[in-house]
Amino acid sequence: MAKIKVTKVRSDIKRPETQKRTLKALGLKKIGQTVEHDDTPTILGMIKKVNHLVSVETK
């Protein structure tokens, strides 16, 4: 299974609560923080929901 690097690049201030919870579920707290996840449909759906707040790299 492929890996994906997700980096938080924008703040979640003044964002809907669902987007804040999605970032928390991805493991992102601070701007500039990077986490690595497997390339699963669940993770891809979460990234799609907050794609304007994160940047994504594939390995």
N, C-alpha and C positions, 0 to 999 in steps of 0.2 A: 504494500500500500504506500502511495506517495505521501510525502510530508509537505505541509504548508507552513510558512512563517507569516504570522500576523503581527503587525506593529500598529499601535495606537498613535495616530498623528494629529487628531483634533480632540478638543475637550467635549465632555458629555454634559456640560452645564447648559441649561435651557433646552434639553432634549427630552422627549417623552420617556416615561418610566420604563417602558418596554425596551427601549434602546439601551438604557442604563443597565438593566438586568441582563441584556444580551452580552454587553461588554464584560460584565462581571462573570457571566457563565463562561466566556472565552478565556478568562483569567487575566484580563487587562485592567489595570488600575491607574497607572500613571502614563502621561504622554511620553512616547519614546520607548515604552516597554514592549518587548517582543516575546511572543510565545510560539511554540511549535505544536501543531496538531496533525493528526492523520487526515487524509483527504476523503472524508466521508460525506454523504448527502446531508447529514444533520449539521455538521460544521459548516459546509458550504452554504446552507440556508441561513445560518446565523451570520455568516460573513456578508451575505447579500443584504441582510436587514440593516447592517451598519456599515456598508461599504463606503459611505461618505466620511466616516470617522477613522477608518483604518486603511493601511496599505498591505498588500498581499504579495508574497513571493512564493514560487513553487520551487521545490528542490529537485 
